[in-house]
Amino acid sequence: GDMVFLFLNGDSVGSTQIQGGKYKFYGGYKGRRLSLKFGLTNNEVFVGTVASDATGTIVLPEFDEYHVIAKKVIEVQAAEGRTKLDNFIVSNGRLDLTATVNTLRGLLASKFLAEPEIYGSSAPQLMAKINNLSIDANSAFSYRQLKIFADIPKTIAISPGSYSLGVREQGQFTVSMSGFTDKSLVYKVNDMIGGSSAVGTITQSGLYTAPGTIDLQTAVTVSAQSVEDTTQQASALVVLTPVVITLNGGKDSISLSTLDKDYNMPYTVTGHGDKRLRWYVNDIEFGNILTVGYISSAGRYSQPAKIPSVKITVKAISVADDTKSDACEIIITQ
């Protein structure tokens, strides 16, 4: 079979130091990582650590094609996130390839019978396919094909956990996943794929858009569901807030004397990031300085030269949601 070489921290060890399947090491090597190399190519496998109190010799196991194939399988499944190279060692730090290789032997035995066109009909034939690159290792050695390791826990998380959004405002959700081969997702709003105009919509990239009408504060649930395993999903809450405009501290009217030529109308806007308002005096945008008075885009009201003969009403309409407004009467006295 292939020759076996022992490496210490990447430095090769002369073959004369390996006798009878054993390598004698010295104190300076204690605690260093070991690698085994199969043949003269890149079939290198990390196999363990020399304990700090170790003495004597390292016994090399008998390797064959299955050990090389096992290393290839682990590399592919490590890239998939299924396992890692350290699975070659057990918790006490000692080399233990036996269980992995024995499991692989059983799995490949069925593959040799059922899919010889892919795997060949024996370990030597499979090794030949590996060496001449006539097998797609990423597919043939994937977790879907060769489940030599137990399933790792599946986790899915969505961020942020909540948003507070006003009409047509947007929030971007991101999802992190582990333990999945297929990381495709389906986004839902209140269990509706993609959402709806009533509860808001969400794209396949996780961008949520609040509905165009919000009259009362309510909450919806955004969920990201795994395509690979539909029992796995993560959810976030979106609080939908209506625009609320309050003029003059909520009082219906304010009295001004003719000396109060200019008056800054107090106002608040909640429920939306866009606080802009459109201002009207007696339903005339910005009013009319000659008849009913003028109001600026900042809510500063200027009286006309003469006391108006009609009732004066200042109204503010939300730019973000033109169905939301508030009004206040201005009473001008001498």
C-alpha positions as a Markdown table, in Angstrom:
| # | Residue | x | y | z |
|---|---|---|---|---|
| 1 | Gly | 0.0 | 0.0 | 0.0 |
| 2 | Asp | 0.9 | 3.7 | 0.2 |
| 3 | Met | 3.9 | 4.6 | 2.4 |
| 4 | Val | 3.0 | 6.5 | 5.5 |
| 5 | Phe | 5.0 | 9.6 | 6.6 |
| 6 | Leu | 4.8 | 11.4 | 9.9 |
| 7 | Phe | 5.0 | 15.1 | 10.1 |
| 8 | Leu | 5.7 | 17.3 | 13.2 |
| 9 | Asn | 4.4 | 20.9 | 12.8 |
| 10 | Gly | 4.9 | 20.5 | 9.0 |
| 11 | Asp | 8.5 | 19.3 | 9.2 |
| 12 | Ser | 9.0 | 15.9 | 7.8 |
| 13 | Val | 10.6 | 13.1 | 9.8 |
| 14 | Gly | 13.1 | 10.8 | 8.3 |
| 15 | Ser | 11.8 | 7.3 | 7.5 |
| 16 | Thr | 14.6 | 5.8 | 9.5 |
| 17 | Gln | 12.9 | 7.1 | 12.6 |
| 18 | Ile | 9.9 | 5.0 | 11.9 |
| 19 | Gln | 10.5 | 1.3 | 12.7 |
| 20 | Gly | 8.0 | -1.5 | 13.1 |
| 21 | Gly | 5.0 | 0.9 | 12.7 |
| 22 | Lys | 6.2 | 3.0 | 15.6 |
| 23 | Tyr | 7.8 | 6.4 | 15.8 |
| 24 | Lys | 10.0 | 7.3 | 18.7 |
| 25 | Phe | 9.7 | 10.9 | 19.7 |
| 26 | Tyr | 11.7 | 13.2 | 22.0 |
| 27 | Gly | 10.8 | 15.7 | 24.7 |
| 28 | Gly | 10.9 | 18.6 | 22.3 |
| 29 | Tyr | 8.0 | 17.2 | 20.4 |
| 30 | Lys | 5.6 | 16.9 | 23.3 |
| 31 | Gly | 2.3 | 18.8 | 22.9 |
| 32 | Arg | 2.9 | 19.3 | 19.1 |
| 33 | Arg | 0.2 | 18.6 | 16.5 |
| 34 | Leu | 0.7 | 15.6 | 14.4 |
| 35 | Ser | -0.2 | 15.0 | 10.8 |
| 36 | Leu | -0.2 | 11.8 | 8.8 |
| 37 | Lys | 0.4 | 11.9 | 5.1 |
| 38 | Phe | -0.8 | 9.1 | 2.8 |
| 39 | Gly | 1.6 | 8.7 | -0.2 |
| 40 | Leu | 3.4 | 11.6 | -1.7 |
| 41 | Thr | 0.4 | 13.8 | -2.6 |
| 42 | Asn | -1.9 | 16.0 | -0.5 |
| 43 | Asn | -3.8 | 13.4 | 1.4 |
| 44 | Glu | -2.8 | 14.9 | 4.7 |
| 45 | Val | -4.8 | 14.3 | 7.9 |
| 46 | Phe | -4.5 | 15.9 | 11.3 |
| 47 | Val | -4.7 | 13.1 | 13.8 |
| 48 | Gly | -4.0 | 14.4 | 17.3 |
| 49 | Thr | -1.6 | 15.9 | 19.8 |
| 50 | Val | 1.3 | 14.3 | 21.7 |
| 51 | Ala | 0.4 | 14.7 | 25.4 |
| 52 | Ser | 2.7 | 16.9 | 27.5 |
| 53 | Asp | 3.4 | 13.9 | 29.8 |
| 54 | Ala | 3.8 | 11.4 | 27.0 |
| 55 | Thr | 6.8 | 9.1 | 26.8 |
| 56 | Gly | 7.9 | 6.2 | 24.6 |
| 57 | Thr | 6.5 | 5.7 | 21.1 |
| 58 | Ile | 3.5 | 6.6 | 18.9 |
| 59 | Val | 2.0 | 3.5 | 17.3 |
| 60 | Leu | 0.8 | 4.1 | 13.8 |
| 61 | Pro | -2.4 | 2.3 | 12.8 |
| 62 | Glu | -2.6 | 0.2 | 9.7 |
| 63 | Phe | -3.9 | 2.5 | 6.9 |
| 64 | Asp | -5.6 | 1.5 | 3.7 |
| 65 | Glu | -7.7 | 3.2 | 1.0 |
| 66 | Tyr | -10.7 | 3.7 | 3.4 |
| 67 | His | -8.6 | 6.0 | 5.6 |
| 68 | Val | -7.7 | 8.2 | 2.6 |
| 69 | Ile | -11.3 | 8.2 | 1.5 |
| 70 | Ala | -12.4 | 9.0 | 5.0 |
| 71 | Lys | -10.1 | 12.1 | 5.0 |
| 72 | Lys | -11.7 | 13.2 | 1.7 |
| 73 | Val | -15.2 | 12.7 | 3.0 |
| 74 | Ile | -14.4 | 14.8 | 6.1 |
| 75 | Glu | -12.9 | 17.6 | 4.0 |
| 76 | Val | -16.1 | 17.8 | 1.9 |
| 77 | Gln | -18.4 | 17.7 | 4.9 |
| 78 | Ala | -16.3 | 20.2 | 6.8 |
| 79 | Ala | -16.8 | 22.6 | 4.0 |
| 80 | Glu | -20.5 | 22.0 | 4.2 |
| 81 | Gly | -20.4 | 22.8 | 7.9 |
| 82 | Arg | -21.3 | 19.2 | 8.9 |
| 83 | Thr | -18.1 | 18.2 | 10.7 |
| 84 | Lys | -14.5 | 19.3 | 11.3 |
| 85 | Leu | -11.1 | 17.8 | 10.9 |
| 86 | Asp | -10.9 | 17.4 | 14.7 |
| 87 | Asn | -13.5 | 14.7 | 14.5 |
| 88 | Phe | -10.6 | 12.4 | 13.8 |
| 89 | Ile | -9.7 | 12.5 | 17.5 |
| 90 | Val | -11.8 | 11.7 | 20.5 |
| 91 | Ser | -12.2 | 13.7 | 23.6 |
| 92 | Asn | -9.1 | 12.4 | 25.3 |
| 93 | Gly | -6.9 | 13.5 | 22.4 |
| 94 | Arg | -6.0 | 10.0 | 21.2 |
| 95 | Leu | -6.2 | 8.9 | 17.6 |
| 96 | Asp | -9.5 | 7.0 | 16.9 |
| 97 | Leu | -10.3 | 6.6 | 13.2 |
| 98 | Thr | -11.8 | 3.1 | 13.7 |
| 99 | Ala | -15.4 | 4.1 | 14.2 |
| 100 | Thr | -15.4 | 6.6 | 11.3 |
| 101 | Val | -13.7 | 4.1 | 8.9 |
| 102 | Asn | -16.0 | 1.3 | 9.9 |
| 103 | Thr | -19.1 | 3.4 | 9.3 |
| 104 | Leu | -17.7 | 4.5 | 6.0 |
| 105 | Arg | -17.0 | 0.8 | 5.0 |
| 106 | Gly | -20.7 | 0.0 | 5.5 |
| 107 | Leu | -21.9 | 3.0 | 3.6 |
| 108 | Leu | -19.6 | 2.4 | 0.7 |
| 109 | Ala | -20.5 | -1.3 | 0.5 |
| 110 | Ser | -24.1 | -0.3 | -0.5 |
| 111 | Lys | -22.8 | 2.4 | -2.8 |
| 112 | Phe | -20.5 | -0.1 | -4.6 |
| 113 | Leu | -23.6 | -2.2 | -5.3 |
| 114 | Ala | -26.2 | 0.5 | -6.0 |
| 115 | Glu | -24.1 | 3.2 | -7.8 |
| 116 | Pro | -20.9 | 1.6 | -9.2 |
| 117 | Glu | -21.0 | 4.2 | -12.1 |
| 118 | Ile | -20.2 | 6.8 | -9.5 |
| 119 | Tyr | -18.2 | 5.0 | -6.7 |
| 120 | Gly | -16.9 | 2.0 | -8.6 |
| 121 | Ser | -17.4 | -1.4 | -7.1 |
| 122 | Ser | -14.5 | -1.5 | -4.6 |
| 123 | Ala | -12.3 | 0.8 | -2.5 |
| 124 | Pro | -9.4 | 0.5 | -5.0 |
| 125 | Gln | -11.6 | 1.5 | -7.8 |
| 126 | Leu | -12.9 | 4.4 | -5.8 |
| 127 | Met | -9.4 | 5.5 | -5.0 |
| 128 | Ala | -8.5 | 5.3 | -8.7 |
| 129 | Lys | -11.5 | 7.6 | -9.5 |
| 130 | Ile | -10.2 | 10.0 | -6.8 |
| 131 | Asn | -6.7 | 10.0 | -8.2 |
| 132 | Asn | -7.7 | 10.5 | -11.8 |
| 133 | Leu | -10.3 | 13.1 | -10.9 |
| 134 | Ser | -13.2 | 11.1 | -12.5 |
| 135 | Ile | -15.4 | 11.6 | -9.5 |
| 136 | Asp | -17.1 | 14.8 | -8.3 |
| 137 | Ala | -16.0 | 14.6 | -4.7 |
| 138 | Asn | -18.2 | 17.5 | -3.6 |
| 139 | Ser | -21.2 | 15.6 | -4.6 |
| 140 | Ala | -20.3 | 12.0 | -4.0 |
| 141 | Phe | -18.8 | 12.6 | -0.5 |
| 142 | Ser | -21.4 | 15.1 | 0.6 |
| 143 | Tyr | -23.5 | 14.6 | 3.8 |
| 144 | Arg | -26.5 | 13.8 | 1.6 |
| 145 | Gln | -24.7 | 10.8 | 0.2 |
| 146 | Leu | -22.5 | 9.6 | 3.1 |
| 147 | Lys | -23.8 | 10.3 | 6.5 |
| 148 | Ile | -20.8 | 9.1 | 8.5 |
| 149 | Phe | -21.4 | 11.7 | 11.3 |
| 150 | Ala | -24.4 | 12.4 | 13.4 |
| 151 | Asp | -26.5 | 15.4 | 12.5 |
| 152 | Ile | -25.2 | 18.6 | 14.0 |
| 153 | Pro | -27.8 | 20.8 | 15.6 |
| 154 | Lys | -29.7 | 23.0 | 13.3 |
| 155 | Thr | -30.0 | 26.6 | 14.4 |
| 156 | Ile | -31.7 | 29.6 | 12.6 |
| 157 | Ala | -31.8 | 33.1 | 14.0 |
| 158 | Ile | -33.3 | 36.3 | 12.6 |
| 159 | Ser | -32.1 | 39.8 | 13.3 |
| 160 | Pro | -33.2 | 42.3 | 14.5 |
| 161 | Gly | -35.8 | 40.7 | 16.8 |
| 162 | Ser | -38.2 | 43.6 | 16.3 |
| 163 | Tyr | -39.0 | 46.8 | 14.4 |
| 164 | Ser | -41.4 | 49.6 | 14.9 |
| 165 | Leu | -42.4 | 51.0 | 11.5 |
| 166 | Gly | -44.9 | 53.5 | 10.2 |
| 167 | Val | -46.8 | 53.4 | 6.9 |
| 168 | Arg | -44.6 | 52.2 | 4.0 |
| 169 | Glu | -41.5 | 52.3 | 6.1 |
| 170 | Gln | -39.0 | 49.5 | 5.5 |
| 171 | Gly | -36.9 | 47.2 | 7.7 |
| 172 | Gln | -34.1 | 44.8 | 6.6 |
| 173 | Phe | -34.0 | 41.4 | 8.3 |
| 174 | Thr | -30.9 | 39.1 | 8.2 |
| 175 | Val | -30.9 | 35.4 | 9.0 |
| 176 | Ser | -28.0 | 33.3 | 10.2 |
| 177 | Met | -28.1 | 29.5 | 9.9 |
| 178 | Ser | -25.9 | 26.6 | 10.9 |
| 179 | Gly | -26.3 | 22.9 | 10.4 |
| 180 | Phe | -28.1 | 23.3 | 7.1 |
| 181 | Thr | -26.8 | 22.1 | 3.7 |
| 182 | Asp | -29.4 | 24.2 | 1.8 |
| 183 | Lys | -29.6 | 27.6 | 3.3 |
| 184 | Ser | -32.5 | 28.7 | 1.2 |
| 185 | Leu | -35.3 | 30.5 | 3.0 |
| 186 | Val | -39.0 | 31.4 | 2.6 |
| 187 | Tyr | -40.1 | 34.7 | 4.2 |
| 188 | Lys | -43.6 | 35.0 | 5.6 |
| 189 | Val | -45.7 | 37.7 | 7.2 |
| 190 | Asn | -48.4 | 36.4 | 9.5 |
| 191 | Asp | -47.8 | 33.0 | 7.9 |
| 192 | Met | -48.4 | 34.4 | 4.4 |
| 193 | Ile | -45.5 | 33.8 | 2.0 |
| 194 | Gly | -44.3 | 37.2 | 1.0 |
| 195 | Gly | -47.0 | 38.9 | 3.1 |
| 196 | Ser | -49.8 | 41.0 | 1.7 |
| 197 | Ser | -50.9 | 44.7 | 1.3 |
| 198 | Ala | -52.8 | 44.4 | 4.6 |
| 199 | Val | -49.9 | 43.2 | 6.8 |
| 200 | Gly | -46.9 | 44.3 | 4.8 |
| 201 | Thr | -44.8 | 42.6 | 2.3 |
| 202 | Ile | -41.3 | 41.0 | 2.4 |
| 203 | Thr | -38.9 | 40.1 | -0.3 |
| 204 | Gln | -36.7 | 37.0 | -0.6 |
| 205 | Ser | -33.8 | 39.1 | 0.5 |
| 206 | Gly | -35.6 | 39.9 | 3.8 |
| 207 | Leu | -36.6 | 43.5 | 3.1 |
| 208 | Tyr | -40.0 | 44.2 | 4.8 |
| 209 | Thr | -42.2 | 47.0 | 3.7 |
| 210 | Ala | -45.1 | 48.2 | 6.0 |
| 211 | Pro | -48.6 | 48.4 | 4.6 |
| 212 | Gly | -49.8 | 51.6 | 3.0 |
| 213 | Thr | -52.6 | 52.1 | 5.5 |
| 214 | Ile | -52.2 | 51.9 | 9.3 |
| 215 | Asp | -55.1 | 53.3 | 11.3 |
| 216 | Leu | -54.4 | 51.5 | 14.6 |
| 217 | Gln | -51.3 | 50.3 | 16.2 |
| 218 | Thr | -50.9 | 46.6 | 15.6 |
| 219 | Ala | -48.2 | 43.9 | 15.4 |
| 220 | Val | -47.3 | 41.4 | 12.7 |
| 221 | Thr | -44.9 | 38.5 | 12.8 |
| 222 | Val | -42.2 | 38.1 | 10.2 |
| 223 | Ser | -40.8 | 34.6 | 9.9 |
| 224 | Ala | -37.9 | 33.0 | 8.0 |
| 225 | Gln | -38.5 | 29.3 | 7.3 |
| 226 | Ser | -35.9 | 26.8 | 6.1 |
| 227 | Val | -36.6 | 25.2 | 2.7 |
| 228 | Glu | -34.5 | 22.2 | 3.7 |
| 229 | Asp | -36.3 | 21.6 | 7.0 |
| 230 | Thr | -39.7 | 23.3 | 7.2 |
| 231 | Thr | -39.9 | 22.6 | 10.9 |
| 232 | Gln | -37.1 | 25.1 | 11.4 |
| 233 | Gln | -37.8 | 28.8 | 11.4 |
| 234 | Ala | -37.1 | 32.0 | 13.2 |
| 235 | Ser | -39.5 | 34.9 | 13.9 |
| 236 | Ala | -39.4 | 38.6 | 14.6 |
| 237 | Leu | -42.1 | 41.1 | 15.6 |
| 238 | Val | -43.0 | 44.3 | 13.7 |
| 239 | Val | -45.1 | 46.9 | 15.5 |
| 240 | Leu | -47.0 | 48.9 | 13.0 |
| 241 | Thr | -47.6 | 52.5 | 14.2 |
| 242 | Pro | -50.1 | 55.0 | 12.7 |
| 243 | Val | -49.1 | 58.6 | 12.1 |
| 244 | Val | -50.5 | 60.8 | 14.9 |
| 245 | Ile | -50.3 | 64.6 | 14.5 |
| 246 | Thr | -51.1 | 66.8 | 17.5 |
| 247 | Leu | -51.4 | 70.6 | 17.1 |
| 248 | Asn | -51.4 | 73.1 | 20.0 |
| 249 | Gly | -50.9 | 70.4 | 22.6 |
| 250 | Gly | -54.2 | 68.9 | 21.7 |
| 251 | Lys | -56.3 | 72.0 | 22.3 |
| 252 | Asp | -58.9 | 72.8 | 19.7 |
| 253 | Ser | -58.2 | 76.5 | 19.6 |
| 254 | Ile | -55.8 | 79.3 | 20.5 |
| 255 | Ser | -56.5 | 83.0 | 21.0 |
| 256 | Leu | -54.1 | 85.6 | 19.6 |
| 257 | Ser | -54.2 | 89.3 | 19.8 |
| 258 | Thr | -53.5 | 91.6 | 16.9 |
| 259 | Leu | -50.1 | 92.2 | 18.5 |
| 260 | Asp | -49.2 | 88.5 | 18.0 |
| 261 | Lys | -48.3 | 89.0 | 14.4 |
| 262 | Asp | -46.4 | 85.8 | 14.2 |
| 263 | Tyr | -47.0 | 82.6 | 16.1 |
| 264 | Asn | -45.2 | 79.3 | 16.0 |
| 265 | Met | -47.9 | 76.6 | 16.2 |
| 266 | Pro | -46.7 | 73.8 | 18.6 |
| 267 | Tyr | -47.0 | 70.4 | 17.0 |
| 268 | Thr | -45.8 | 66.8 | 17.4 |
| 269 | Val | -45.7 | 63.9 | 14.9 |
| 270 | Thr | -45.4 | 60.3 | 16.0 |
| 271 | Gly | -45.6 | 56.9 | 14.4 |
| 272 | His | -43.2 | 57.6 | 11.5 |
| 273 | Gly | -39.7 | 58.6 | 10.7 |
| 274 | Asp | -40.8 | 61.3 | 8.3 |
| 275 | Lys | -42.1 | 64.2 | 10.4 |
| 276 | Arg | -42.8 | 66.6 | 7.6 |
| 277 | Leu | -46.2 | 68.3 | 7.4 |
| 278 | Arg | -48.1 | 70.2 | 4.8 |
| 279 | Trp | -49.8 | 73.3 | 6.3 |
| 280 | Tyr | -53.1 | 74.8 | 5.3 |
| 281 | Val | -55.1 | 77.9 | 6.4 |
| 282 | Asn | -58.8 | 77.5 | 5.7 |
| 283 | Asp | -57.9 | 74.7 | 3.2 |
| 284 | Ile | -55.5 | 76.9 | 1.3 |
| 285 | Glu | -52.0 | 75.5 | 1.3 |
| 286 | Phe | -49.8 | 78.0 | 3.1 |
| 287 | Gly | -52.9 | 80.2 | 3.4 |
| 288 | Asn | -53.2 | 83.8 | 2.0 |
| 289 | Ile | -51.5 | 86.7 | 3.8 |
| 290 | Leu | -54.0 | 89.1 | 2.5 |
| 291 | Thr | -57.2 | 87.3 | 3.7 |
| 292 | Val | -56.7 | 84.5 | 6.2 |
| 293 | Gly | -53.0 | 84.7 | 7.1 |
| 294 | Tyr | -49.9 | 82.8 | 6.0 |
| 295 | Ile | -48.3 | 79.7 | 7.5 |
| 296 | Ser | -44.8 | 78.4 | 6.7 |
| 297 | Ser | -43.7 | 74.8 | 6.2 |
| 298 | Ala | -42.4 | 75.0 | 9.7 |
| 299 | Gly | -45.8 | 75.9 | 11.2 |
| 300 | Arg | -45.1 | 79.6 | 11.7 |
| 301 | Tyr | -48.4 | 81.5 | 11.3 |
| 302 | Ser | -48.5 | 85.2 | 10.3 |
| 303 | Gln | -51.7 | 87.2 | 10.7 |
| 304 | Pro | -53.2 | 89.2 | 7.8 |
| 305 | Ala | -53.3 | 93.0 | 8.1 |
| 306 | Lys | -56.9 | 93.0 | 9.2 |
| 307 | Ile | -58.8 | 90.7 | 11.5 |
| 308 | Pro | -60.4 | 88.2 | 9.2 |
| 309 | Ser | -64.2 | 88.1 | 9.0 |
| 310 | Val | -64.2 | 84.3 | 8.8 |
| 311 | Lys | -63.2 | 81.6 | 11.2 |
| 312 | Ile | -59.5 | 80.8 | 10.8 |
| 313 | Thr | -58.5 | 77.1 | 10.9 |
| 314 | Val | -54.9 | 75.9 | 10.6 |
| 315 | Lys | -54.6 | 72.3 | 9.4 |
| 316 | Ala | -51.5 | 70.1 | 9.1 |
| 317 | Ile | -51.4 | 66.9 | 7.0 |
| 318 | Ser | -48.7 | 64.3 | 7.2 |
| 319 | Val | -46.5 | 64.0 | 4.1 |
| 320 | Ala | -45.9 | 60.3 | 4.9 |
| 321 | Asp | -49.6 | 59.5 | 5.2 |
| 322 | Asp | -51.9 | 62.1 | 3.8 |
| 323 | Thr | -54.9 | 60.5 | 5.5 |
| 324 | Lys | -53.6 | 61.7 | 8.9 |
| 325 | Ser | -54.1 | 65.3 | 10.0 |
| 326 | Asp | -55.0 | 67.6 | 12.8 |
| 327 | Ala | -56.5 | 71.1 | 13.0 |
| 328 | Cys | -56.7 | 74.0 | 15.3 |
| 329 | Glu | -58.8 | 77.2 | 15.3 |
| 330 | Ile | -57.0 | 80.5 | 15.6 |
| 331 | Ile | -59.1 | 83.2 | 17.2 |
| 332 | Ile | -57.8 | 86.7 | 16.6 |
| 333 | Thr | -58.9 | 89.5 | 19.0 |
| 334 | Gln | -58.0 | 93.2 | 19.4 |
